[in-house]
Amino acid sequence: MNNTAKILGFLVIGIVIGAGGILIVSPPGSGTQTYTISTAGSTTVYPLSQEWAVQFHAEYPSFTVNPSTGGSGLGQSQIADGLIDIGASSSYPKEDYRTENPDIEIIPVSADALGIVANPAVNGTTFKMDCDMAVAIFQGNITTWENFETTFNVIVDASGSINVYVRSDASGTTATFAKWLETADDNNNTNNADYEWGLGHSEVVAWPGTHSAVDGNPGVASGVENDPQGVGYVGLAFMEGLTPIDLYNPSSGEYVTPNLENALKSLPDEINNPGQNLMNSNNTGAYPIARLLYYLVNPDNLHWYTITYLNWVLIQGQQYISDVGYVPIVGTSAVTYALSVVASLTPST
């Protein structure tokens, strides 16, 4: 953080760091100058960006953050093209993107749990699944709740077709969920049925035609909420009013509930790579589909006030994360890594 203050010093921008956070001092002679920061991308990150925009502007009225959605793919492409100040992504960009855009900085800003949700009519407030069960449903191997019961020797309240809600847009949530589905081979739970995921882990998946493909986390949550036979996958902040399904972690041998505390247990003591895998952590009580959420910046299109905002997000902004339903990373290896990246940034404009 002291390095960042020195970097911005030549712009006569004072960033005074105290126990409570940062104090921003505008350049002499700036008068009523205002600054606007544009963000776009992940629908998962969007509610968090909205909350930060409100709180940041309330503390520093000269600064305005304008968040928008469009999916992680859009955020990644627009930041690479220099069309926005910050790209929001709910998944670590794929290798081909990183190869084509080696200068894009990928900064963890929060953590999240991604989970499977069902309409409460499916099985009340309690439901457990392992990865084989999830693959069978989302790959379309099993299409009725009766078949689900007999295949996995379980009891479910619902009957009839399994109505599956999935994402139609380019989504980091989809990519992350599909990567977890690929771990079905690691599943050591004794349910007498083995399935293998074969649809890849891109941000857009060629789902079975029987699934309902909708736009964004809100679309999936709404579809499941209004369908008594519905099931889908969403980020932690979109589970309200639905039945969050406890998922089996083969590394710890536990069924774990998706919540803030259990997602945080998946973080390692040290992070040297922002794309470090957090799935199926062997930490006791760790939720199996935890992930980091990211802001991306382009060093070739980087304003001093964007760096200022990033500093605020990683210090003062962390206090607002749990209000939106995500996992603060303050005091963790993730925020230590993120602050080191921001400290290395210099404005290009």
JOBELRA-V760080 format. One record per residue. N is the residue number from 1. NEAR is the number of other C-alpha atoms within 10 Angstrom. Layout:
N&NEAR / N&NEAR
This chain:
1&16 / 2&10 / 3&13 / 4&20 / 5&17 / 6&15 / 7&18 / 8&19 / 9&13 / 10&9 / 11&12 / 12&14 / 13&19 / 14&18 / 15&21 / 16&13 / 17&14 / 18&8 / 19&6 / 20&8 / 21&14 / 22&17 / 23&15 / 24&16 / 25&12 / 26&18 / 27&13 / 28&8 / 29&7 / 30&8 / 31&9 / 32&8 / 33&10 / 34&11 / 35&14 / 36&13 / 37&17 / 38&15 / 39&27 / 40&30 / 41&30 / 42&32 / 43&26 / 44&30 / 45&28 / 46&21 / 47&19 / 48&22 / 49&25 / 50&17 / 51&16 / 52&24 / 53&21 / 54&15 / 55&16 / 56&20 / 57&13 / 58&12 / 59&11 / 60&13 / 61&12 / 62&15 / 63&19 / 64&18 / 65&22 / 66&14 / 67&22 / 68&20 / 69&20 / 70&18 / 71&28 / 72&31 / 73&23 / 74&20 / 75&26 / 76&27 / 77&17 / 78&20 / 79&25 / 80&24 / 81&13 / 82&16 / 83&16 / 84&20 / 85&25 / 86&28 / 87&32 / 88&35 / 89&31 / 90&31 / 91&23 / 92&24 / 93&19 / 94&12 / 95&10 / 96&9 / 97&14 / 98&14 / 99&10 / 100&10 / 101&16 / 102&12 / 103&13 / 104&18 / 105&18 / 106&25 / 107&27 / 108&26 / 109&28 / 110&26 / 111&23 / 112&26 / 113&28 / 114&27 / 115&25 / 116&24 / 117&28 / 118&30 / 119&25 / 120&23 / 121&17 / 122&21 / 123&18 / 124&14 / 125&14 / 126&13 / 127&19 / 128&16 / 129&17 / 130&22 / 131&27 / 132&26 / 133&22 / 134&21 / 135&24 / 136&20 / 137&21 / 138&25 / 139&20 / 140&17 / 141&15 / 142&18 / 143&19 / 144&17 / 145&21 / 146&18 / 147&16 / 148&20 / 149&15 / 150&10 / 151&15 / 152&16 / 153&12 / 154&12 / 155&13 / 156&15 / 157&13 / 158&20 / 159&15 / 160&11 / 161&14 / 162&24 / 163&22 / 164&26 / 165&27 / 166&25 / 167&25 / 168&19 / 169&21 / 170&21 / 171&29 / 172&27 / 173&29 / 174&26 / 175&23 / 176&21 / 177&23 / 178&22 / 179&17 / 180&21 / 181&27 / 182&19 / 183&17 / 184&20 / 185&13 / 186&13 / 187&19 / 188&16 / 189&16 / 190&9 / 191&14 / 192&9 / 193&12 / 194&17 / 195&18 / 196&15 / 197&21 / 198&11 / 199&17 / 200&14 / 201&18 / 202&18 / 203&23 / 204&19 / 205&18 / 206&11 / 207&18 / 208&14 / 209&8 / 210&12 / 211&19 / 212&17 / 213&19 / 214&17 / 215&16 / 216&22 / 217&27 / 218&17 / 219&18 / 220&25 / 221&27 / 222&17 / 223&22 / 224&25 / 225&23 / 226&10 / 227&17 / 228&18 / 229&23 / 230&24 / 231&27 / 232&26 / 233&26 / 234&26 / 235&27 / 236&26 / 237&23 / 238&23 / 239&24 / 240&12 / 241&15 / 242&20 / 243&22 / 244&26 / 245&24 / 246&22 / 247&23 / 248&24 / 249&28 / 250&20 / 251&17 / 252&17 / 253&15 / 254&18 / 255&19 / 256&21 / 257&23 / 258&25 / 259&22 / 260&20 / 261&14 / 262&20 / 263&29 / 264&23 / 265&18 / 266&25 / 267&24 / 268&16 / 269&8 / 270&11 / 271&16 / 272&10 / 273&10 / 274&16 / 275&17 / 276&13 / 277&16 / 278&20 / 279&22 / 280&22 / 281&22 / 282&18 / 283&16 / 284&15 / 285&20 / 286&27 / 287&34 / 288&33 / 289&27 / 290&32 / 291&29 / 292&25 / 293&25 / 294&27 / 295&27 / 296&23 / 297&28 / 298&25 / 299&19 / 300&15 / 301&18 / 302&19 / 303&17 / 304&17 / 305&19 / 306&21 / 307&20 / 308&21 / 309&20 / 310&20 / 311&21 / 312&18 / 313&20 / 314&23 / 315&21 / 316&16 / 317&22 / 318&19 / 319&14 / 320&17 / 321&21 / 322&14 / 323&13 / 324&16 / 325&20 / 326&26 / 327&28 / 328&23 / 329&24 / 330&17 / 331&9 / 332&15 / 333&15 / 334&25 / 335&21 / 336&17 / 337&17 / 338&24 / 339&19 / 340&14 / 341&15 / 342&21 / 343&18 / 344&11 / 345&19 / 346&16 / 347&16 / 348&11 / 349&9
